[in-house]
Amino acid sequence: NSVEKTGRVKADYCVALQYDSSFQPSTSGISGFLARVGAYSYSLYLFHVFVVFEMAKFIHLHIMNIANFYVAGVWSVLCLLLIVPVGYLSFRFIEEPFLVFRKRYIKN
């Protein structure tokens, strides 16, 4: 019945809104790490064009064959962990100083 489905969707939406407004993410552990990576993500995005293919080529030629999907996946995670400090430095010293000029969307 479409009326039941519509009512169910509305109820689910209301529950999701309540959950969303009450959710407080952790600032420590893996959640905190992922939040920081998210803050640095634009810097990481800018660097990846220059770094990703060169890192992959270097690993493939000098360390091991990464033609296997799973091996490449492991190396991707390791390379991400290596580039996060670079993303932090870029965010902290290049991007963050300009954030004072942005328009605030939400008032604290």
ZIKAQUI-V362837 format. One record per pair of residues at least 6 apart in sequence whose ideal C-beta (glycine too) atoms are under 8 Angstrom apart, sorted by the first residue. I is the first residue (numbers start at 1). J is the second residue. Records with the same first field share a line. If there is no record, write none. Layout:
# ZIKAQUI-V362837
I: J ; J
This chain:
# ZIKAQUI-V362837
25: 31 ; 35
26: 32
27: 35
36: 84 ; 88
37: 44 ; 84 ; 87
39: 91
40: 84 ; 87 ; 88 ; 90 ; 91
41: 87
42: 91 ; 95
43: 86 ; 87 ; 88 ; 90 ; 91 ; 94 ; 95
44: 80 ; 83 ; 84 ; 87
46: 90
47: 83 ; 86 ; 87 ; 90
48: 83
51: 79 ; 83
52: 79
55: 79
56: 66 ; 72 ; 75
59: 66 ; 75 ; 79
60: 66 ; 67
64: 71
65: 71
66: 72 ; 75
